[in-house]
Amino acid sequence: MVFALLAASATAATAQESGGLDLSGSLLGDASALQTSFESPAGISPGGFSQLTLNMVNRNRQFAKVEGTGILTVWTGAYAPLAVSQASASGLFAASAPDGSAAVTVELRKLYLAVFTSIADISLGRQIINFGVGTLFSPIDAFSVPLLSDLNYVRTGSDVVRVDAQFNDVSGLEAVSTITTSFSTVSSALKLYTDVHDFDLAGVGLYRGARNEMLAGAYFKGDIELGVYGEAVEHFISSPWSTYFEGMVGADYSVEKTYFFTLEYYYNGNPASPGSLGPVDLANAPAVFLNQHYLYFMTRWQLTDLIALSGSIIWDIPASVVLPTLQFTCNVVQNANLIVYGRYFSGDIRSGAPWPGPDFQYGIEVQVSF
């Protein structure tokens, strides 16, 4: 990853001699604990991590853009074996100490080249593609998924080629396809989008080679006193032949730029049986959330320009499993934030099955941006 970023940086610097590069990043330190039960102090497992994030983008972006993000993380304590396991499932580089007490992971979150022409914008490489409109639930998005281990559910990057041809200021045709060595695992999509009376509308057709299925969908997003949005997708699987529906609707609202609210509902017409899913099945599942009905609610109270209190909850309705998260954020000095957080796991939020991990996670983070 380091060599890839250096090569991209050199290419961008050569191509943009008069502009150069904008470099930025952050340092994040986390000290936390995993606990199996509040009734058993012996069940506390301390852990933490130190994370370096580096971003680069060329300054002169009139004709082309090169952008990259690399993340180096050192995990300690209870987090080390979990990080190695998750990295292996995600295809990331990971190395651990012989006794398993520490581990290092390296992630290339983004690294792509975009070229802007009079006909279309073309980009190639690892990108974070927001193909749908959902904050957490997005059945129409075949190219990125939210990381449930992240406090803010950031989305993963995908190796894709993307072409966006705009007909005018509000309408266009977007094509995205994954970069893979086998056609049997390729995912491709076409999206025709427009704007009607300040509502974003789009029709989407997708193909997923890994499951040999076609998808047809649509989404909308607009404002009617509050922000409203939704997605609808019909799946057509050829072998054996079957169809099913996925959908989501959501709304967001703010009061005087102080109180912020988001609510989303997700429906999965092809729910999985929790007892039939092992670790490999979960890693290769066609969706992030595998039960039939889910709710997501998030609220943030911006007490001052420097202090915020936020909370969110994901609710697997049929299994009565919840994943609540609370965060307190304070900007202690310029470019430095203090974050105190806590989470509770009542089960596996993806499938509703019993949760093999800890019941509680809580800790404190310090993040310095540069």
C-alpha positions as CSV (number, residue, x, y, z in Angstrom):
1,M,0.0,0.0,0.0
2,V,2.8,2.4,0.9
3,F,4.5,1.9,-2.5
4,A,1.2,2.3,-4.3
5,L,0.6,5.6,-2.5
6,L,4.1,6.8,-3.3
7,A,3.7,5.9,-6.9
8,A,0.4,7.7,-7.2
9,S,1.9,10.7,-5.4
10,A,4.8,10.8,-7.8
11,T,2.5,10.5,-10.8
12,A,0.2,13.2,-9.6
13,A,3.1,15.5,-8.8
14,T,4.6,15.0,-12.3
15,A,1.3,15.6,-14.0
16,Q,0.5,18.6,-11.9
17,E,3.9,20.3,-11.6
18,S,2.3,23.7,-11.1
19,G,-0.2,22.5,-8.6
20,G,1.4,19.9,-6.4
21,L,-0.4,17.8,-3.8
22,D,-2.5,18.5,-0.8
23,L,-1.6,16.1,2.0
24,S,-3.6,15.7,5.2
25,G,-4.3,13.0,7.8
26,S,-5.0,12.2,11.4
27,L,-3.7,10.4,14.4
28,L,-6.2,8.5,16.5
29,G,-5.5,6.9,19.8
30,D,-8.0,4.6,21.5
31,A,-8.0,3.1,25.0
32,S,-11.0,0.9,25.6
33,A,-12.4,-2.3,27.0
34,L,-14.6,-5.2,26.0
35,Q,-16.7,-6.7,28.7
36,T,-18.9,-9.8,28.7
37,S,-21.1,-8.8,31.6
38,F,-21.3,-5.9,34.1
39,E,-21.9,-8.6,36.8
40,S,-18.5,-10.1,36.3
41,P,-15.5,-7.7,36.6
42,A,-13.2,-10.6,35.6
43,G,-14.9,-10.5,32.2
44,I,-13.2,-7.2,31.3
45,S,-10.7,-7.4,28.5
46,P,-8.6,-4.2,27.9
47,G,-7.6,-3.2,24.4
48,G,-7.0,-0.3,22.2
49,F,-5.4,0.9,19.0
50,S,-3.3,3.6,17.4
51,Q,-4.2,4.6,13.9
52,L,-2.5,6.8,11.3
53,T,-4.6,8.0,8.3
54,L,-2.9,9.7,5.4
55,N,-4.8,11.4,2.6
56,M,-3.5,12.9,-0.6
57,V,-5.1,14.7,-3.6
58,N,-3.6,16.8,-6.4
59,R,-4.4,20.5,-6.2
60,N,-5.0,21.3,-9.8
61,R,-8.1,19.3,-10.6
62,Q,-9.3,21.0,-13.7
63,F,-8.6,18.1,-16.0
64,A,-7.7,15.2,-13.7
65,K,-7.7,14.1,-10.1
66,V,-5.6,11.6,-8.2
67,E,-6.8,10.8,-4.6
68,G,-5.7,8.3,-2.1
69,T,-6.2,7.3,1.6
70,G,-4.1,4.8,3.5
71,I,-4.7,3.6,7.0
72,L,-2.1,2.0,9.3
73,T,-3.4,0.6,12.6
74,V,-1.6,-1.0,15.5
75,W,-4.0,-3.1,17.7
76,T,-3.3,-4.2,21.2
77,G,-4.9,-6.3,23.9
78,A,-8.3,-7.8,23.1
79,Y,-8.6,-6.0,19.8
80,A,-5.5,-7.7,18.3
81,P,-7.0,-11.1,17.4
82,L,-10.3,-9.5,16.4
83,A,-8.5,-7.2,14.0
84,V,-6.5,-10.0,12.4
85,S,-9.7,-12.1,11.9
86,Q,-11.6,-9.2,10.4
87,A,-8.6,-8.2,8.1
88,S,-8.4,-11.8,6.8
89,A,-12.1,-11.8,6.0
90,S,-11.8,-8.4,4.2
91,G,-8.6,-9.2,2.3
92,L,-6.5,-6.6,4.2
93,F,-2.8,-7.0,5.1
94,A,-2.4,-8.1,8.7
95,A,0.5,-9.3,10.9
96,S,0.4,-10.2,14.6
97,A,2.8,-10.8,17.4
98,P,3.7,-14.4,18.2
99,D,1.7,-14.3,21.4
100,G,-1.3,-12.5,19.8
101,S,-1.1,-9.5,22.1
102,A,-0.6,-7.0,19.2
103,A,-1.3,-6.8,15.5
104,V,-0.8,-4.4,12.6
105,T,-3.2,-3.9,9.7
106,V,-2.8,-1.9,6.6
107,E,-5.8,-0.7,4.5
108,L,-5.9,1.1,1.2
109,R,-9.2,2.9,1.6
110,K,-9.0,4.9,-1.6
111,L,-6.6,5.2,-4.5
112,Y,-7.9,6.2,-7.9
113,L,-7.4,8.4,-11.0
114,A,-10.2,10.5,-12.4
115,V,-10.2,12.2,-15.8
116,F,-12.7,14.9,-16.6
117,T,-13.7,15.3,-20.3
118,S,-16.4,17.2,-22.1
119,I,-18.3,14.0,-22.6
120,A,-17.9,12.2,-19.2
121,D,-16.0,11.9,-16.0
122,I,-14.0,8.7,-15.9
123,S,-12.4,7.2,-12.8
124,L,-10.4,4.1,-12.2
125,G,-9.2,2.5,-9.0
126,R,-10.3,2.0,-5.4
127,Q,-13.2,4.4,-4.6
128,I,-16.0,4.8,-2.1
129,I,-19.1,4.6,-4.3
130,N,-22.3,5.9,-2.7
131,F,-24.6,4.4,-5.3
132,G,-27.8,4.8,-3.2
133,V,-29.2,7.4,-0.9
134,G,-29.5,5.5,2.5
135,T,-27.4,6.5,5.4
136,L,-27.0,3.0,6.8
137,F,-29.4,0.8,4.8
138,S,-28.8,0.9,1.0
139,P,-30.0,-2.2,-0.8
140,I,-29.3,-0.5,-4.2
141,D,-25.6,-0.1,-3.4
142,A,-23.7,-3.1,-4.7
143,F,-20.3,-1.5,-4.3
144,S,-19.8,-0.5,-0.7
145,V,-21.0,-1.6,2.7
146,P,-21.0,0.0,6.2
147,L,-18.4,-1.2,8.6
148,L,-20.4,-2.1,11.7
149,S,-17.2,-2.2,13.8
150,D,-16.8,1.6,13.1
151,L,-18.5,4.0,15.5
152,N,-19.8,6.0,12.6
153,Y,-20.4,3.1,10.1
154,V,-18.0,4.4,7.4
155,R,-18.3,2.6,4.1
156,T,-15.7,0.4,2.5
157,G,-13.9,1.1,-0.8
158,S,-14.2,-1.0,-4.0
159,D,-11.9,-1.5,-7.0
160,V,-14.1,-0.1,-9.8
161,V,-14.2,1.8,-13.1
162,R,-16.8,4.5,-13.1
163,V,-18.1,6.6,-16.0
164,D,-20.5,9.5,-15.3
165,A,-21.9,11.2,-18.4
166,Q,-24.0,14.3,-17.6
167,F,-26.7,15.3,-20.0
168,N,-27.2,18.7,-18.2
169,D,-26.8,20.1,-14.7
170,V,-29.2,17.7,-13.1
171,S,-29.4,14.6,-15.4
172,G,-27.0,11.9,-16.6
173,L,-26.1,8.3,-17.0
174,E,-23.6,6.6,-14.6
175,A,-22.0,3.2,-15.2
176,V,-19.9,1.4,-12.6
177,S,-18.2,-2.0,-12.8
178,T,-15.9,-3.8,-10.4
179,I,-12.3,-4.6,-11.5
180,T,-11.8,-8.4,-11.2
181,T,-9.8,-11.2,-12.7
182,S,-12.9,-13.3,-13.3
183,F,-16.1,-12.4,-15.0
184,S,-18.0,-14.7,-12.7
185,T,-17.4,-12.3,-9.8
186,V,-17.9,-9.0,-11.5
187,S,-20.6,-6.5,-10.4
188,S,-21.8,-3.9,-12.9
189,A,-24.5,-1.2,-12.8
190,L,-26.2,1.5,-14.9
191,K,-27.9,4.4,-13.3
192,L,-30.1,7.0,-15.1
193,Y,-30.6,10.0,-12.8
194,T,-32.4,13.3,-12.9
195,D,-34.0,16.0,-10.7
196,V,-37.7,16.8,-10.8
197,H,-39.0,19.7,-8.6
198,D,-35.9,19.4,-6.3
199,F,-36.4,15.6,-5.9
200,D,-33.4,13.4,-7.0
201,L,-34.8,10.4,-8.9
202,A,-32.9,7.5,-10.4
203,G,-33.5,4.1,-12.1
204,V,-30.9,1.4,-11.7
205,G,-30.0,-1.9,-13.3
206,L,-27.4,-4.1,-11.8
207,Y,-25.7,-7.5,-12.4
208,R,-23.9,-9.5,-9.7
209,G,-21.8,-12.3,-11.2
210,A,-21.0,-13.9,-7.8
211,R,-24.7,-14.8,-7.4
212,N,-25.6,-14.8,-11.1
213,E,-28.5,-12.3,-10.4
214,M,-30.0,-9.3,-12.0
215,L,-31.4,-6.4,-10.1
216,A,-33.8,-3.6,-11.1
217,G,-34.3,-0.7,-8.8
218,A,-35.1,3.0,-8.2
219,Y,-34.5,5.6,-5.6
220,F,-35.8,9.1,-4.6
221,K,-34.5,11.8,-2.3
222,G,-36.0,15.3,-1.6
223,D,-37.4,17.7,1.0
224,I,-41.0,18.2,2.2
225,E,-40.4,20.1,5.4
226,L,-38.1,17.2,6.3
227,G,-35.7,15.2,4.1
228,V,-37.2,12.0,2.8
229,Y,-35.6,9.3,0.7
230,G,-36.1,5.7,-0.3
231,E,-34.8,2.8,-2.4
232,A,-36.6,-0.2,-4.0
233,V,-34.9,-3.2,-5.6
234,E,-36.2,-6.4,-7.2
235,H,-33.8,-9.3,-7.4
236,F,-33.9,-11.9,-10.2
237,I,-31.8,-15.0,-9.5
238,S,-31.4,-17.4,-12.4
239,S,-30.1,-20.6,-10.8
240,P,-32.4,-21.7,-9.3
241,W,-34.9,-19.2,-10.5
242,S,-36.3,-17.0,-7.8
243,T,-37.2,-13.3,-7.1
244,Y,-37.4,-11.2,-4.0
245,F,-37.8,-7.6,-3.0
246,E,-35.6,-5.3,-0.9
247,G,-36.5,-1.8,0.1
248,M,-35.8,1.1,2.5
249,V,-37.3,4.4,3.4
250,G,-35.8,7.1,5.5
251,A,-36.2,10.7,6.8
252,D,-33.9,13.2,8.4
253,Y,-34.7,16.5,10.2
254,S,-32.8,19.2,12.0
255,V,-34.0,21.9,14.4
256,E,-32.1,25.2,14.4
257,K,-28.8,23.4,13.5
258,T,-28.8,22.1,17.0
259,Y,-30.8,18.9,17.0
260,F,-30.4,16.4,14.2
261,F,-32.5,13.2,13.6
262,T,-32.3,10.3,11.1
263,L,-34.7,7.4,10.9
264,E,-34.5,4.5,8.4
265,Y,-36.5,1.3,7.9
266,Y,-35.2,-1.6,5.9
267,Y,-37.1,-4.6,4.5
268,N,-35.4,-7.8,3.2
269,G,-37.6,-10.1,1.3
270,N,-35.1,-12.9,1.4
271,P,-34.2,-13.3,5.1
272,A,-31.7,-16.0,6.2
273,S,-32.2,-18.5,8.9
274,P,-29.7,-17.4,11.7
275,G,-29.0,-21.0,12.7
276,S,-27.8,-21.9,9.2
277,L,-25.1,-19.2,9.0
278,G,-21.6,-19.9,10.0
279,P,-18.7,-17.4,9.8
280,V,-18.0,-18.3,6.2
281,D,-21.6,-17.8,5.3
282,L,-21.7,-14.4,7.0
283,A,-18.5,-13.3,5.2
284,N,-20.0,-14.2,1.8
285,A,-23.6,-13.2,2.5
286,P,-25.4,-11.1,-0.3
287,A,-26.3,-8.3,2.1
288,V,-25.1,-6.8,5.4
289,F,-28.3,-7.2,7.2
290,L,-29.8,-10.6,6.8
291,N,-33.1,-10.6,8.8
292,Q,-36.4,-9.3,7.4
293,H,-37.1,-6.0,9.2
294,Y,-34.7,-3.4,10.6
295,L,-34.9,0.1,12.1
296,Y,-32.1,2.6,12.4
297,F,-32.3,5.8,14.5
298,M,-29.7,8.4,15.0
299,T,-29.8,11.7,16.9
300,R,-27.2,14.4,17.6
301,W,-27.3,17.3,20.0
302,Q,-24.9,20.0,19.1
303,L,-24.6,21.7,22.5
304,T,-22.0,24.2,21.3
305,D,-19.7,24.6,18.3
306,L,-17.2,22.5,20.2
307,I,-19.3,19.9,22.0
308,A,-21.8,17.3,20.7
309,L,-23.7,14.3,22.2
310,S,-24.9,11.7,19.8
311,G,-26.6,8.3,19.9
312,S,-27.8,5.7,17.5
313,I,-29.5,2.3,17.6
314,I,-29.9,-0.5,15.0
315,W,-32.8,-2.8,15.8
316,D,-33.3,-6.2,14.3
317,I,-37.0,-6.4,14.8
318,P,-37.8,-10.1,14.4
319,A,-34.9,-11.2,16.5
320,S,-35.2,-8.4,19.1
321,V,-31.5,-7.7,18.8
322,V,-30.2,-4.2,19.2
323,L,-26.9,-2.4,18.7
324,P,-27.0,1.0,20.5
325,T,-24.0,3.4,20.5
326,L,-23.5,6.6,22.5
327,Q,-20.8,9.2,21.8
328,F,-19.6,12.4,23.5
329,T,-17.3,14.6,21.3
330,C,-15.4,17.6,22.5
331,N,-13.0,19.7,20.4
332,V,-10.4,20.4,23.1
333,V,-8.0,22.4,21.0
334,Q,-7.8,23.2,17.3
335,N,-7.8,20.0,15.2
336,A,-8.0,17.8,18.3
337,N,-11.1,16.0,19.4
338,L,-11.8,14.0,22.6
339,I,-14.4,11.2,22.1
340,V,-16.0,9.1,24.9
341,Y,-18.2,6.2,23.7
342,G,-20.0,3.1,24.7
343,R,-21.8,0.3,22.8
344,Y,-24.0,-2.7,23.7
345,F,-24.3,-5.9,21.8
346,S,-27.4,-7.9,22.6
347,G,-26.8,-10.3,19.7
348,D,-25.4,-10.5,16.1
349,I,-27.1,-7.5,14.5
350,R,-26.5,-8.9,11.0
351,S,-28.4,-12.2,11.5
352,G,-30.1,-12.1,14.9
353,A,-28.1,-15.1,16.1
354,P,-26.4,-15.2,19.5
355,W,-23.4,-12.9,19.7
356,P,-20.1,-14.8,20.3
357,G,-18.3,-11.6,21.3
358,P,-18.5,-9.2,24.3
359,D,-21.7,-7.6,25.5
360,F,-20.2,-4.1,26.1
361,Q,-17.6,-2.0,24.5
362,Y,-16.6,1.4,26.0
363,G,-13.6,3.7,25.8
364,I,-12.0,7.0,25.1
365,E,-10.4,8.3,21.9
366,V,-8.2,11.3,21.1
367,Q,-8.0,12.3,17.4
368,V,-5.6,14.9,16.0
369,S,-6.0,16.1,12.4
370,F,-3.2,17.6,10.4
